[in-house]
Amino acid sequence: MEIQIQQLSKRFGEKKALNKVNLRIGEGMFGLLGPNGAGKTSLMRILTTLLPKSEGSIQMAGVPIEDKMKIRSMVGYLPQDFSVYPSFTVYEAMDYLAILSGLDDRKARKEKIRLLLAKVNLEAQMKTKVRSLSGGMKRRLGIAQAIIHDPQVLIVDEPTAGLDPEERIRFRNLLRDFSEGRIVILSTHIVEDIEFTCENLAVLKQGQLLYEGKVKGLLLQAEGHVWTAAIERQELESIREKYAIISTVSEGDSIRLRLLGSERPFSHAEAVRPTIEDAYMKLMGEA
């Protein structure tokens, strides 16, 4: 199972949302990282056949993207703005979406819905109105509907945005479990989600592919470029003018900085092991 993307471009009038993107996505969790407006959602919508490409080619397990019916049978999609009729109960919403997915056998459909709701920990909310669900519960309902037809590829767009830390962890674990023997594409601007779930990723900015490869490879690019030091508060602005500051933490009368630099910024700065966020910020700065 592999997705091959070659020279993919997407234009909206004069604006290029994607510009000659080349990607190979294999089984497991694959991260798509980038700021808002990077082209991530355009790429997701093209892969789900909801948006036509302008140029290039895409094959999913050897099936060309132009074969919309076959591609849609292979793909499950959780958009960033997933919604369903709020007056439906959770079960009614799943039943309705299952029928749309082609599950005509009522008995089989009922059993499948129960199994899926148990899998996403929504069995107890089966009779709850959708409007009464928390943000995390709605996202889990979104995952349940996306996998109701047992897709080979699951595409999720900003799935943990707005969720509390506990829900984010639960959601990441759910996606990782589902990725066994399948492709799960996680599109996000939350770096931590990629760090804890994905082995491979791609980084986009303004439609351009800045990086494709292992998460470890991106980390290696930032080795020797991340520093930490305690400074006096009055020094902060002058340092900010010279260096990209990643974070600041108050330590009594002083401030602990984490910053980027190709060489030691000042004598008492210490090199630290980079995180994915550090490596991402370095890549964005160079771009």
N, C-alpha and C positions, 0 to 999 in steps of 0.2 A: 504494500500500500504506500503510494507516494504521490505527492502533488508536484508537478513540474510547471514552473512559471517562467516564461521566456520573453524578454523585451516588452513587458507589459506597460502600457501607457493608458492614461485616462485623462481626457480633456473635458472641461466645462467651459465652453466658449474659448476665450484666450488663456484661461488658467489651466495649468497642468496639475492635476491632483496626484498623478503617478507618472513617473518619467523613466521608462526603460528599466523596469524592475525585473531582476532575475533571482528566482528562489527555488530551492528544492526542499520540500518538507516531508519528512518521514514519520514513522509511527512514534507515538509518545506525545509529550507536551511540547509545544512550540510557542515561544513568546514573540509577540509583535509589540515593540516598544517605540514610543515617540510622543512628542508633545501634541497638543490639540492642533489639528490642521495638518498633521504629518502625512495623511493619506491612508491611515489605518482602516478607517471605516469604509472608504471607497474600495479598498482591496477586499475587505470582508464581504461587501455587498456584491462585488464582481464574482467572488468565489461561490456565493450562494445563488448566482444567476439573477439577482434582483436589479443589477446594474450592468449594462453592456460595456465591454471594454472598447477602447478606441483603437488600440494596436496591440500586437503581440499574440502569444498563444498560451493556453493553460490546458493541462491534461491532469485528470484526477483518476488514478489507477488505470491510466491508459484511455480514459473516456474524455473526449474534447469538451470544453466548457459549453460549446454550442448545443450539445445534446442536453437541453434543459431538463427534460423529464427524468432522464437517468441520473443526472447530477443531483437533482432535488431528492431523489430516492436514497442517495448516498449521504446527504448532508443534513445535519441538525444545526439550527441557528438560534442563538439567544442574542437579540439586538440590545443595545444599550437602553432603549426606551420600550422594553417589553411591556405590553399591557393586554388585558383581556377584559371582557364585560364584567364590571365590578359587582353587578348584582348576582352573578353566578356564584355558586358554592365552588370550592376547590374541585370537588368531584365532577360537578357539571361542566366546569371549564375544561378539565382533562378529557371528559367524554366527548365534548364538542370538538376539541382539537384532534382527538384520536380519530373521529369520523372523517374529518378533513384530511387526515393522513392516510386514509384508505383502510382503516380497521373496521370492517363491516360486521364481523361476528360479535354480537352483543356480549355473549358469555366470555369469549376470549378477551374482549376489550375490557370488561369489568375486572377480570383477573390481572391483566397487564397494568391497569391503572392502580390497583391496590399494591402491586409489587413495586411500581415506580414511586408511589407516594411514601411507601415504607423506606425505600432507598434514599430518598431526599429528606427523610424525617418530617413528613407532613401528614402521616397517617391520622394523627389525632385531630388535624384541622380539616378533615375530609368534608365536613358539613359547614365549615366556616365560609362566610362570604369573602370573596376576593378583596373587597374594599377594606375588610377588617384585618388583613394580613400585614405584618411588619415588612419593612423593606427587604430584610434578609429572607423572609418566607416567600415573598414575591419572586425573588431571584431564584430560589430553590424550585418554585413552581415553574419558572421559566426553563430551568434545566430539565425538569421532568417532561415538559411538553416537547423540548428539543430532541430528546432521546426516545420518544415514544415509539418511533418506527425503527429503533435500533440502528442508527446511522453509523457508517464507517468513519465519517468525519464530523466532528463537533466544533462549531465556531462560536466563540463567545466574545462579545464586545463590551469592554469595561464592566465585567461582572461584579466587581467588589466595590465600585464607586458608591460612597455614601453608607457603607456597611460598618458596623462596629467591629473592633478587633476579633472578638470571638466568632462572629458570623463570617468574617473574612477567612479565618483559619479553617472553619468548617467547609466553606465553599471551595477553598483551594484543595482540601483533601478529597472532596467529592469529585472534582475534575481530574485529579491525579489518578484516582481509582478507576474512573471511566476510561482513561487513556490507554489502559492495557490492551494491546492488540489493535488500537485505533489511532487516529490522529485527532488531537485536540489543539486547536489554535486559540491562544489566549491573547487578545488584543487589549492593551492597557497603557496608561501613562503612569501607573503605580509600580515603581521599580521593584518594590519588595515582593509583589505577586510573582514576578518573573524569577527572582532570586530563589524563592522557596519551592517552585514547582517545575521549572523548565531546565532542560539540559542544553537546548539549542534556542537561539533567538535571532531576530532580525531587528535592526534599528532604522527607522525612517525619519526623515526630516524634510518637510516641504516637497514630498513626493519622491525624494531621492533615497536610495538604499545606502546607508552609511556603513552598516556592518551586517554580516551574516556569518554565523558559526556558533561555536560552543560558548556557553556562558564563561567558562574558564578562560577562553581565549580573550574575551573582552576584559576580564580582570587583569590578565597579564599585560595588556596595553597600558594599564594605569599603574603598574608596579613602579615605585620610585618617584611617583608624581603626587603622592598624598602625604600631607604633613599635619602635625598637631602641635600646638604651643599655647601656653598661658600668657596673656598680655594684659597690660593696664587698659582700662576702659577708654581712656583718651586716645589710645593708639589705634582704635578700631577703624576709624574713618580713613586714616592715611594708608592702612594696610589694605582696606577694601578697594582703594583706588589702584593698587598694584597687582592684587591677586584675586582669584575666584574663590570666595569663601563659601564652603559647603554648609557649615553649621556653626553655631555659637552656643555655648552653655555657660551660664553664670557660675562662678566659683568664688563666692564672697565678694571681695573688692576687685577681683580680676575676671577675665573672660577666657574660656578655653575655646580655641579656634580649631576648625578642621578646614584645610584649604588645599588648593591645587597649585603646583609649581613644578617646573621642569628641573629645578635645583633647589637646594635648601634655602628657604626664604630669609631666614635670620638664624643666628648662631644657636639659639636655644630651641629651635624647632626640631621635632623628631619625626622620622619617617614611620608611617603606619601601613598596615596591610589594607589595600583598597577593598571597598564593598562594590556591589553592582551599581549602586547610586553614584559612588565616586567615579567609576569607570564611565558611566553614562554621561555624567556632567562633563568629564574631560572630552568625550567624543563630541558632545553638543558644542562645547566651546571651540574645538578645532574646526567644526563644520561652519 
